[in-house]
């Protein structure tokens, strides 16, 4: 795992470098994850261009994409995959920045443990909701196909929809759960500092910062919900890919060949 220091794109990193259980290593320079690319500074664009990204998989809703269009790196094409399309207006992950702008709305929507309930529900949906299934099927099928990598995968903050995508992929590649959780929780180190101003404004407006922490960061229990749902429904990550996403062992083998170095 290598963080890439673009101040205008927090939470950008190459997920390569993790060891698999059989001693191989996830390739670097193939799969990147980040926040959205709507605010890429001109001074940061050369470094982003230098990653050689061919495909940007955008997991945001149509409204999110319209409100904050990506600035694509040179030579990249965009693939829009609305993971939460079937969730509609109850999607806090898709609307969190609007919700947290007003302490009264935040308290109404997120107080009393509702934020954690929302996110646990969303992480369950990532595994079983039809729009999520079709989006992740296209994402992983694309990653296995020729000409689509290096690829960058993102949502708005690069932590939830992107977090599950990355966790599922690393598990399929044979990376141990400790490292999968390590990569997932790195978001708290790489993303939360960029929200310092959001926390400050929220407090100044009379909001309780404890409301924001489960919304702007990630928690182990969120990813654990996805994993538990996957195991309850499919048993293993391989069967999640085959039975859940419709990506057979041939596609899984291609993914491993593309993503793993001997």
KABEL-V285608 format. One record per run of one state. SS is the DSSP state (A for helix, B for strand, O for the rest). FROM is the first residue (numbers start at 0). LEN is the number of residues. Records with the same first field share a line. If there is no record, write none. Layout:
SS=FROM-LEN  FROM-LEN
This chain:
O=0-1  3-9  14-4  20-4  26-4  34-7  49-5  58-3  67-9  80-7  90-1  99-3  110-3  128-1  144-6  154-6  172-2  175-1  190-1  204-5  216-3  234-2  244-4  261-1
B=1-2  12-2  18-2  24-2  30-4  54-4  76-4  150-4  174-1  259-2
A=41-8  61-6  87-3  91-8  102-8  113-15  129-15  160-12  176-14  191-13  209-7  219-15  236-8  248-11
